[in-house]
Amino acid sequence: MRIGPFPRFASTLTLAATVTLSPLAAAAEGTGTYYDRAFVLAAHQKCRLFAGPVAGALSAATLQAHGAALRGGAAETTLRETAGRARARAAAVSCTNPELTVVRDRVADAFDGWARTPRMTFPGTRAAWSADRLRREDAGWRLMQASATGASPVTFGVSADPLGAQTLSAVVSFVGQPRPYAARIVMRDPGLSPRPWLTPAGIAVLPPESQRRTVWSAGTDAADQTLLSEGRRQGEAWRFPDAGADSLAALDPREPFLIQFLFRDGSIATARFEAGDFAAARAFVALGTI
């Protein structure tokens, strides 16, 4: 089905059948999935097509498709152009167009189920983000990725206290050594290095130190037992400002970032993480608990 001069608008009618595809499946489709989701999102922003939960799920899925396309080899410039075309098409379509109503109903049906999903895993190139929206009465991870520094497990993500307040956190369990006095997130600084550093094999690496951004922890406490890695009985939870989450969400999904713990003897313990679909997973968590 086509609407006049809008050849890509027809493909949005198939979106309801593809919104639940995994990121790996989306990657196989190139930029087509990203175009479709960006178009529907732009149409919603113009015409207010969906209720809050569905709109939030669509936003998360659009970010997911963006990350999948990058991992599949699409250039960021290509994706910016794709998003621009999608917005231009949405701007040209009337909010009263009957076929847009068909698209709205089919997409709403598909994303309504997606919005009611309690847990999702967002795979990356080497690591994954686990997202959990189930309501609980104790502290827990809303969004997390696991790593380690040496033999010490490190979990990083968004934790929630028993009252539901969420904090960007790193939880580490050091054994047999002094406790660190500070912790920091180290990542590429887009203001100094606009593009990710890619090797000839397409693997993203951290840029030189002069082009990195550091986000320092805002404090630390003993970690709740429910935040510890399996088999651990103690650990420290390091809190980071919300600006750190915004910075991570702006990274290329192929990029690494570091959590570093600083000791008074001058040593540094480093855990490596992958940006992955942090932005999409964060948007999914923002849909609220169920």
N, C-alpha and C positions, 0 to 999 in steps of 0.2 A: 504494500500500500504506500502511495506517495502523496504528498501534498504539494501541488504545483512545482516550484523550482527547488524544493528542499530534499535532495536525494538521500541524505543521511538520516532524515527524520524517520523514514520508514523503518530503519533498523532498530529504532527504540521500541518498536512493538515486540521485538524478541527479547527485550531486556528482562521481562518477568521470568523468562525461562533461564536466565543466566546469572541473576543476581547472587545466587548461592554458590557460584563456582569458587573454588579455592584460588588463592593468588597464583599458584602454579598454572592452573588451567587458564586463568585470565592472561597470563604472560604469553601463552601460546597463541592468543588471539591478537597480539600486538596492541596497537593503539585503538582498535575498534571498540573494545569494551570501555576504555577510558572516555572516548568520544561520546558514547551513548550515555554513560552516567553523568558526564559533565553537561551534556545537553539537557537531560531531565532535571538536574540540579539547578541549572540556570533558568529553565522554564519555571521551576518551583519558586525561585527567588523573585521572578517577575510576576507570576500569577498566583502564588500561594496555593499550590496544588495539594499539599499534604499537611496532615497534622504533625505536631512536634516530634513524636517518636519515629514516625516514618521518615520525616525530613532528616532527623539526626542519623538514622541508619543509612540513608542515601548518601549523606555527607561522608560517613565512614567508608562506605563502599567505593565512593569516588576516589578517596585517598588511597584505598587499597588497590584499585585498578591503576592508579598513577605509579605506585611503587612497583607493582607487578610489571608494568611496561618498561620501567627503568631497568629492572633486573633482567628483562627479556632482551635488552640491548637498545631500546629506544633512547634517543638523545633528549636531554631536557629541553633544548630549543624546539625539537619536534613536538614535544608534549605541550609546550606553551602555545605553539601555533595550533595544535589540535584543540586545546581549551578555548582559544580565541575563536576558532571556527564554530565550536559548539555554542558559545555565548552569542555569536552573531546570528546563528540560525534561530536560537531561542528568542532573540530580540525581534526577529522578523515574523514570528508566528503569533497569530492572534490568540489571546487567552480564551476566546469563545470558540475557537476552532473545534469542531466535533471530534476530529481524530486525536487532538490533544487530550480530550476527555477520555478516549479509549486508552491512550497511553497512561494517563493518570490512574485509571481504575486498575489496570493490569499491574502497574508498578506498585501501587499501594497494596494490592493483595500479596505480592511477593515480599515486599519489605516489611509488611506487618508481622509476618512470621520471623523475619530476620531480627526485627526490633524486640521480639519476645524471646530471643535466644539467650540463655543464661551465661553460657561460656563459649569462648571462641579462642582458637589458636591462630596466630598470624605468622606463618613461616617466613623466614628470611633466607639469605644465601647460606649462612652457616648457623644461625641461631633463630629462635622464635620468641615472640611475645605471647604470654598466656594472659587472657583477660577473663575476669570473673565478675558477674553482676548480681550474683545471688545475695540476698539479704542475710546478714549474720549478726550475732550478738557479741562476738569477740573481735579482736583485731585480725586483719587478714589482708592479703594482697588483692587489689583490684586489677593490677597490671604488673607483670613481672617477667624478668629474664634472668636465668641462672648462669653464673660463671664461677671462677675461682681465682685465687692468687696463691700459688703454691698448693698446699694441701688444705687451705682454708676456703670454704665455700663463701661466695658473695652473691647475694640476690639484690637486684636493683629494679625499681619500678615505682608504682603508686600504691602506697599502703593506706588502709583506712582504720581508724581507731574504733572502739566500740560504739561511739556516738555517730560514726559515719564520716567524720572529718578526714579528708584525704591529704596525703603528704608525699612529695617526691622523696624517696628514701633509698638508702643502701644499707643492707644488713649483712654483717660479716661476723664470722666466728673464728677468732684467732686462738690458737692453742700453743702454750709453752713459750710465749714471748710477750714483751710489754705491749700495752695498748697504744694505738696511735693517738696523736694529739690533734690531728686535723684530717679532713678528707676533702677531695675535690673531684669534679667531673672535668675531663679534658677532651675537647672536640675541635673540629675545624671551625674557624671564625669566618662566616660567610662575608663579613665586611672587609676582611683582609684577603681572603681567598674565595672568590665567588663560585668557583666550580670545585667539585670533589677531585681529589688526586687519584687518578686511575693508572694502574700499571698497564703495560702492553697486553696483558692477559685479561684486562677489564676488572681487576681486583682493586677495590678502593683501599687506600692507606691514609694514615694521618699525614697532614702536611708538616713542614718544618715547624719547630717550636714558635718561631716568630709569627706564624700564621694560625696559631691555635687560640681558642677561647677557654678560659678556666672559670668554672662556677664553684665557689667554695661552699662548704657545708655551713649550715646555720646553727648547728648544735648536735648533740648526741645524747642518747639515753640507753639504758638496758633494753634490749629488744624483747617484745612480747614472745612468749613461747610459740605462739601460732604463726610467727613470722620467720622462725628459724628453719634452716635446712633440715631435712630428715636426719635423725640421729644426733643432732646437736642439742645441747642442754643450755647453752648460754651464747650470747652474742650482743653486739652493739648495733643500734639503729642510728644511722647518720641522716639528718634531715637536710634537704636542699630547698632553696627558694623556688617558687612557681616559675620564675623566669627561666630556670634550668630546663623545665619541661618544654617551654616554648622554643628554646634554642634547639633541643633535640628534635622536636617536631619539624624543624626547618631543614634538617640534614637530608642528604641523599640516602635512600634506604640501603644502599650498598656500603655505606661508610661505617668504620669502627669508631668507637669512643671509649675512653678509659675512665675507670674509677680508681683513684689513687689514695692510699692511706699513708700519711707521713708520720715518721717516728722521730723521737728526740735525738737519736744517735745519727740522724741524717739519712737513714735508709727510707726507701719508698716501696710499698707493696702495691702491685698493679693488677687489676682485673680488667680483662678486655670484653667489651660488649659490641653488639651490632645495632645500628640505628633501626634498620629494618622498617617494618610498618608501625613504628611507634605512634605516628600521627593518626593512622587509621584505628589502631587499637585504643588510643586515648579517646577518640571520638565515639567509639563503641561503648566504652565505660561511661562516657558522659550521658548516655541514654538513661542512666539511673538504675537503681537496684530493682529486682523483681522477686 
